[in-house]
């Protein structure tokens, strides 16, 4: 009976994985299709990649997406980390109130946040464009960073910073050399989530942009109204880039751990 349940679980898991990854495999395969057909593979070709790189609008949207994602990630990671550290030193009432407020944008429907930000910029008379997109992305990325960093801060000894300062460290040194190294996993997780959320965002970007500024998601949306296999090409490029990034992020700690073990063994010998 247990074996039967295990096989059923494995089949369900395999079907779920297939459901998620089959469209991606299909997209990658047809990005090399000779013709425009999305149902028949008529031969291997790189012409859609050439067309993609020669399309200035598409390359500009990719550049905009990366620029906005990098700026939003850096700013939201710094602000979110400092905010999380500050909250850990605040009174319980203040900490709980701010935590509830921080969770609200995450649970709030994205369309509501998008309309709210759009009306906010219009009310202040701010012309929508690249800057409003960056500000909007920073705003919705900060809560995710705080949410990632807070558990790591809670696991720290609350007196660790004071102990460092008693031993002669300045407040800045206690922050950068004692606290930050202890919570760097949470900071990195928050930064990766922020980058992913910013890179992937469509709804908020669509409402807060203007003056012809488009990120990749908006560009793909406008191109999807007509058959254009260049969408497959640029999507494949993004998937491959993210896959390489994930492999690097996961492999580097393993390599470092092996080196530390090797040094430890050499020291014992």
C-alpha positions as CSV (number, residue, x, y, z in Angstrom):
1,X,0.0,0.0,0.0
2,X,2.8,2.4,0.9
3,X,4.6,1.6,-2.3
4,X,1.5,2.3,-4.3
5,X,1.1,5.7,-2.6
6,X,4.7,6.4,-3.3
7,X,4.3,5.6,-7.0
8,X,1.2,7.8,-7.2
9,X,3.0,10.7,-5.5
10,X,6.0,10.3,-8.0
11,X,3.6,10.3,-11.0
12,X,1.8,13.4,-9.7
13,X,5.1,15.1,-9.1
14,X,6.4,14.2,-12.6
15,X,3.2,15.4,-14.2
16,X,3.4,18.7,-12.3
17,X,7.0,19.2,-13.3
18,X,6.1,18.4,-16.9
19,X,3.2,20.9,-16.8
20,X,5.6,23.7,-15.7
21,X,8.6,22.9,-17.9
22,X,7.1,21.6,-21.1
23,X,6.0,25.1,-22.3
24,X,9.5,26.4,-21.6
25,X,11.0,23.5,-23.6
26,X,8.5,24.1,-26.4
27,X,9.4,27.8,-26.4
28,X,13.2,27.1,-26.6
29,X,12.8,24.6,-29.4
30,X,10.6,26.9,-31.5
31,X,13.0,29.8,-31.0
32,X,15.3,27.9,-33.5
33,X,12.5,27.3,-36.0
34,X,13.1,28.3,-39.6
35,X,9.6,29.5,-40.2
36,X,7.1,31.6,-38.2
37,X,5.0,28.6,-37.4
38,X,4.4,27.9,-33.8
39,X,3.1,24.3,-34.4
40,X,5.4,22.9,-37.1
41,X,9.2,22.7,-36.8
42,X,10.5,23.4,-40.3
43,X,14.2,23.3,-39.7
44,X,17.0,24.7,-37.4
45,X,17.8,28.4,-37.8
46,X,19.2,31.3,-35.8
47,X,17.5,34.0,-37.8
48,X,15.1,34.9,-35.0
49,X,18.0,35.5,-32.7
50,X,19.6,37.7,-35.4
51,X,16.4,39.6,-35.8
52,X,16.1,40.0,-32.0
53,X,19.6,41.5,-31.7
54,X,18.9,43.8,-34.7
55,X,15.7,45.0,-33.2
56,X,16.6,48.2,-31.4
57,X,13.3,48.5,-29.6
58,X,13.6,45.0,-28.2
59,X,17.2,45.6,-27.1
60,X,16.3,48.9,-25.5
61,X,13.5,47.2,-23.6
62,X,15.9,44.5,-22.4
63,X,18.4,47.2,-21.3
64,X,15.6,49.1,-19.5
65,X,14.5,45.9,-17.7
66,X,18.1,45.1,-16.5
67,X,18.7,48.8,-15.5
68,X,15.5,49.0,-13.5
69,X,15.9,45.6,-11.9
70,X,19.6,46.3,-10.8
71,X,18.8,49.8,-9.4
72,X,15.6,48.5,-7.6
73,X,17.5,45.5,-6.2
74,X,20.4,47.6,-4.9
75,X,18.3,50.3,-3.3
76,X,15.6,48.0,-1.9
77,X,18.3,45.6,-0.4
78,X,20.1,48.5,1.3
79,X,16.9,50.2,2.6
80,X,15.2,46.9,3.5
81,X,18.2,45.6,5.4
82,X,18.7,48.8,7.4
83,X,14.9,48.9,8.1
84,X,14.9,45.3,9.3
85,X,17.9,46.0,11.6
86,X,16.2,49.1,12.9
87,X,12.9,47.2,13.5
88,X,14.8,44.6,15.5
89,X,15.9,47.3,18.0
90,X,12.4,49.0,18.1
91,X,9.7,48.5,20.7
92,X,7.5,45.5,20.3
93,X,4.4,47.6,19.5
94,X,6.2,49.5,16.8
95,X,7.8,46.4,15.4
96,X,4.5,44.5,15.1
97,X,2.7,47.5,13.6
98,X,5.4,48.1,11.0
99,X,5.6,44.4,10.2
100,X,1.8,44.3,9.6
101,X,2.2,47.4,7.3
102,X,5.1,45.7,5.5
103,X,3.1,42.5,4.9
104,X,0.1,44.5,3.4
105,X,1.7,45.4,0.0
106,X,2.7,41.7,-0.4
107,X,-0.8,40.5,0.1
108,X,-2.4,43.4,-1.7
109,X,-3.5,42.6,-5.3
110,X,-0.9,43.9,-7.7
111,X,-3.5,45.8,-9.8
112,X,-4.5,47.8,-6.8
113,X,-0.9,48.7,-6.0
114,X,-0.4,49.6,-9.7
115,X,-3.4,51.9,-9.8
116,X,-2.5,53.5,-6.5
117,X,1.0,54.3,-7.6
118,X,-0.2,55.7,-10.9
119,X,-2.7,58.0,-9.2
120,X,0.0,59.0,-6.7
121,X,2.4,60.1,-9.5
122,X,-0.5,61.9,-11.4
123,X,-1.6,63.7,-8.2
124,X,2.0,64.9,-7.6
125,X,2.3,66.0,-11.2
126,X,5.3,63.6,-11.8
127,X,5.7,62.8,-15.5
128,X,5.6,59.0,-15.9
129,X,8.6,57.4,-17.4
130,X,11.8,55.6,-16.4
131,X,12.1,57.3,-13.0
132,X,8.6,56.5,-11.9
133,X,9.1,52.9,-13.0
134,X,12.3,52.7,-10.9
135,X,10.6,54.3,-7.9
136,X,7.6,51.9,-8.2
137,X,9.9,48.9,-8.4
138,X,11.9,50.0,-5.3
139,X,8.6,50.5,-3.4
140,X,7.2,47.0,-4.0
141,X,10.7,45.3,-3.6
142,X,11.5,46.6,-0.1
143,X,8.8,44.6,1.7
144,X,10.2,41.3,0.2
145,X,13.7,42.2,1.4
146,X,12.5,43.0,4.9
147,X,10.6,39.8,5.0
148,X,13.7,37.8,4.0
149,X,16.1,39.6,6.4
150,X,13.9,39.7,9.6
151,X,14.1,35.9,10.4
152,X,17.9,36.0,10.2
153,X,18.0,39.0,12.5
154,X,15.7,37.3,15.0
155,X,18.1,34.3,15.2
156,X,21.0,36.6,16.2
157,X,22.0,37.2,19.8
158,X,20.5,40.6,20.6
159,X,23.6,41.6,22.5
160,X,26.1,40.8,19.7
161,X,26.4,44.4,18.5
162,X,26.9,45.8,22.0
163,X,29.5,43.1,22.7
164,X,31.4,44.2,19.6
165,X,31.3,47.8,20.6
166,X,32.5,46.9,24.1
167,X,35.5,45.3,22.5
168,X,36.4,48.6,20.7
169,X,34.3,48.4,17.4
170,X,32.6,51.5,16.2
171,X,28.8,51.3,15.5
172,X,29.6,51.2,11.8
173,X,32.1,48.4,12.3
174,X,29.7,46.5,14.5
175,X,27.1,46.7,11.7
176,X,29.3,45.9,8.7
177,X,31.7,43.4,10.3
178,X,29.5,41.6,12.9
179,X,25.8,41.9,12.1
180,X,25.8,41.9,8.2
181,X,28.1,38.8,7.8
182,X,25.7,36.9,10.2
183,X,22.6,37.8,8.1
184,X,24.2,37.8,4.6
185,X,22.2,34.7,3.6
186,X,18.9,36.6,4.3
187,X,20.2,39.7,2.5
188,X,21.2,37.6,-0.6
189,X,17.8,35.9,-0.6
190,X,16.0,39.2,-0.4
191,X,18.2,40.7,-3.2
192,X,17.5,37.7,-5.4
193,X,13.7,37.9,-4.7
194,X,13.8,41.7,-5.4
195,X,15.6,41.2,-8.7
196,X,13.2,38.5,-9.8
197,X,10.1,40.5,-8.9
198,X,11.4,43.6,-10.6
199,X,12.6,41.7,-13.7
200,X,9.4,39.8,-14.0
201,X,6.9,42.6,-13.2
202,X,4.3,43.6,-15.8
203,X,1.2,45.1,-14.2
204,X,2.8,47.8,-12.0
205,X,5.3,48.7,-14.8
206,X,2.4,49.0,-17.3
207,X,0.6,51.5,-15.2
208,X,3.5,53.7,-14.0
209,X,5.5,53.9,-17.2
210,X,5.2,56.6,-19.9
211,X,7.0,58.5,-22.7
212,X,7.5,55.3,-24.6
213,X,9.6,53.6,-21.9
214,X,9.0,49.8,-22.0
215,X,10.5,47.0,-20.1
216,X,10.7,43.5,-21.4
217,X,7.4,42.3,-20.1
218,X,5.5,45.3,-21.7
219,X,7.4,44.7,-25.0
220,X,6.5,41.0,-25.0
221,X,2.9,41.9,-24.2
222,X,2.7,44.3,-27.2
223,X,4.4,41.8,-29.5
224,X,2.2,38.9,-28.4
225,X,-0.7,40.4,-30.3
226,X,0.9,39.3,-33.6
227,X,3.0,36.2,-34.4
228,X,6.6,37.0,-33.8
229,X,9.0,34.2,-33.0
230,X,11.5,36.8,-31.8
231,X,9.5,36.6,-28.5
232,X,10.7,33.0,-28.2
233,X,14.3,34.0,-28.8
234,X,14.4,36.8,-26.2
235,X,12.5,34.6,-23.7
236,X,15.0,31.8,-24.3
237,X,17.8,34.2,-23.7
238,X,16.3,35.3,-20.4
239,X,15.7,31.7,-19.3
240,X,19.2,30.7,-20.1
241,X,20.6,33.7,-18.3
242,X,18.6,33.0,-15.1
243,X,19.5,29.3,-15.2
244,X,23.2,30.2,-15.4
245,X,22.8,32.7,-12.6
246,X,21.1,30.1,-10.4
247,X,23.8,27.5,-11.1
248,X,26.5,30.0,-10.2
249,X,24.8,31.1,-7.0
250,X,24.4,27.5,-5.9
251,X,27.8,26.2,-7.0
252,X,30.0,29.0,-5.5
253,X,29.0,28.1,-1.9
254,X,29.7,24.4,-2.5
255,X,33.1,25.2,-3.9
256,X,33.9,27.5,-0.9
257,X,32.8,24.8,1.5
258,X,35.0,22.2,-0.2
259,X,38.0,24.6,0.0
260,X,37.3,25.2,3.7
261,X,37.1,21.5,4.4
262,X,40.3,20.9,2.4
263,X,42.1,23.6,4.5
264,X,40.7,22.1,7.7
265,X,42.0,18.7,6.7
266,X,45.4,20.1,5.8
267,X,45.6,21.9,9.1
268,X,44.8,18.6,11.0
269,X,47.6,16.8,9.1
